[in-house]
Amino acid sequence: MSNKNKSKFITKDILKSSIIGALKKLNPKYMAKNPVMFVVEIGFVITLITAIFPTIFGDNADLRIYNVVVALILFVTVFFANFAESVAEGRGKAQAESLKKTKQDTRARIVYNDSEKVINASELVKGDIVLVKAGEIIPNDGEIIEGIASVDESAITGESAPVTKEFGGDFSSVTGGTTVISDWLKIKITSSPGESFLDKMIALVEGASRQKTPNEIALNTLLVSLTIIFLIVIVTLYYFAQYSGVSIPVSTLIALTVCLIPTTIGGLLSAIGIAGMDRVTKFNVIAMSGKAVEACGDVDTMILDKTGTITYGNRLATDFINVDDVSKEELIKNSVIASLSDNTPEGKSIVSLGKNLGQNIDVSMANNMEFIEFTAQTRMSGVDLNSGTKIRKGASDAIVKYVKEKNGKIPKDLDSKVKEISNLGGTPLVVCKDDKILGVIHLKDTVKPGLEKRFARLREIGIKTIMCTGDNPLTAATIAKEAGVDSFIAECKPEDKIEEIKRQQAEGKIVAMTGDGTNDAPALAQADVGLAMNSGTVAAKEAANMVDLDSDPTKILEIVEIGKQLLITRGSLTTFSIANDIAKYFAIIPAIFILAIPQMQILNIMKLQTPFSAILSALIFNAIIIPCLIPIAMKGVKYKPMKSEKILLKNIGIYGLGGVIVPFIGIKIIDMIIAPLLLLLGF
């Protein structure tokens, strides 16, 4: 799933498989699943019979060629509808084939007590322990129970950068089909054969067996209803024509039926749904069902964790604030020295910020000092220099107590500066050298850049954002304001997330949330759209209905827009399809009755040349518009966040008005081309 492959709309292999697939789908048992196109197929069979036996229904024998042409156009119409669906499926199947390659010939080194045995990966069962060394493929999904290693997940995520996986960390879950590229891992298998995440991916991206979504079923019901109504209209017109003394050939009645029923959207409906799942997959997100993708388009409320989603999740140094009798340079210098051997994100950020402010301290100094690690008891860390100097950094009260024990003085302005940082939602880290307090380091959980604009985009389309955090209300309020979320839940526990989701759902809202831990699993299961991180726990991935292979929690913002794009595409093409019928009325109705009722000529506003050319022009346009719309169905209608009222007006303007104008132009052009040919044939 590399970016290069993502950009290709259709390849030679997909084209070939789509043509074969379109022909296979002509099976009446399959076509019956799409009632609109099934009516067209029945029409094709009947006109094919009249092409072979032109007088079977009492029509003129001279209509054989006309019947052949109508039958051919109807066949092409059905073929193009099936082709659209096959293209959508083919794009998913191409991805599935590349994923299947990662499963071929995979072997597993299973561990029995102190011995090892190599078996086929397909023989592994849940609970087995396997050892995977550098260069070997991880045979199945599992949890690391020992070791640390770099893992290449490009076969799954498309990203080339390796990920560090280790026991006991947030990245202890591994996926079958990925490759260990350094060191080794001992893994406990968590999936049975055929049930791994890779197996689910393959089944999902193939798309052919996907279930119709509720909105799709509702629209399909509407299309069936319209088809039935138009069939009744056609029957009525037939008897009206007989009463008026007009003889309508069976093939013309069928042509009229096919042109009036919603064949365009009927032919593209399934393809739009499959392509929606395909777009999510190409975004490196696996949707467990089409319903999950569609639900994204209806989301009203989004629940987001603060840590790792809204913020980077690591408190980073943003400023050095010296106390009155100490220079800022002295504070920065000693803060950096105290952090040289501190490998925590906070420690590294202090050294980095110090260097950016001009303190270029030789890192080799760390070899000549003893690093004092942070503990829950002391709540401070630091270094002891060879000269006997002791530098410490830590919580305000811990450092104050430490200095007092050394009979040092507490600066008068220390308390106010600590409170100022706390009020800003930051974490104050006080620094001292022996018995002297030098100042405070401002640590801040940094909000990811660009989120404020992205949340504003969601607000424009009516989606409310709620941030969940374990921080105190003051810190939570500060970060919520900076990020631009609508509201927040401070000191939030796992059960609080579930309660908030239930409360929103009770108000009729569709709720989405992200998570990666076992404690997030209940909330992910409760939410209408649950996005789990691929780097998260097995429990989280099983509870969610979407999994992000890149483990980017903010991606849910884009997924919601993809869901909206799916709904808008379906609505836009439905509008276009129904609007198309207006031009077809003006093409075919006058053509049928103009000989018996000359006054009907006034309705021939396109000035189509003959009744036969009018009917065939409308029928040909009806067939060729389907492949013309396939790229839109596959890629989706371009979506920009805006209020639903504006989206509705915009789409009515483009696809409603366009659906009226385009057929008038298209049918007229086709008539100009085929009318001379029909005259040569005597029609």
Salt bridges, closest charged atoms under 4 A:
GLU85 OE2 - LYS25 NZ 3.67
GLU89 OE1 - LYS25 NZ 3.13
GLU97 OE2 - LYS100 NZ 3.44
GLU116 OE1 - ARG109 NE 3.35
GLU136 OE2 - ARG109 NH2 2.71
GLU146 OE1 - LYS186 NZ 3.69
GLU153 OE2 - LYS165 NZ 3.37
ASP199 OD1 - LYS103 NZ 2.87
GLU206 OE2 - LYS100 NZ 3.12
GLU216 OE2 - ARG210 NH2 3.09
GLU216 OE1 - ARG570 NH2 3.91
ASP278 OD2 - ARG91 NE 3.16
GLU294 OE1 - ARG570 NH1 2.69
ASP305 OD1 - LYS497 NZ 2.70
ASP319 OD1 - LYS328 NZ 3.47
ASP342 OD2 - LYS393 NZ 2.74
GLU346 OE2 - ARG315 NH2 3.29
ASP384 OD2 - LYS390 NZ 3.43
ASP384 OD1 - ARG392 NH2 2.85
ASP397 OD2 - ARG379 NH1 2.96
ASP413 OD2 - LYS417 NZ 3.10
ASP415 OD2 - LYS419 NZ 3.46
ASP445 OD2 - LYS306 NZ 3.03
ASP471 OD2 - LYS306 NZ 2.42
GLU482 OE1 - LYS444 NZ 3.17
ASP486 OD1 - ARG459 NE 2.70
ASP496 OD2 - LYS493 NZ 3.55
GLU500 OE2 - ARG503 NH2 2.86
GLU507 OE2 - ARG503 NH1 3.08
GLU507 OE1 - LYS509 NZ 3.76
ASP520 OD1 - LYS497 NZ 2.90
ASP548 OD1 - LYS555 NZ 2.84
ASP550 OD2 - LYS555 NZ 2.68
GLU558 OE2 - ARG454 NH2 2.57
GLU561 OE2 - ARG457 NH2 2.73
ASP581 OD1 - LYS584 NZ 3.75
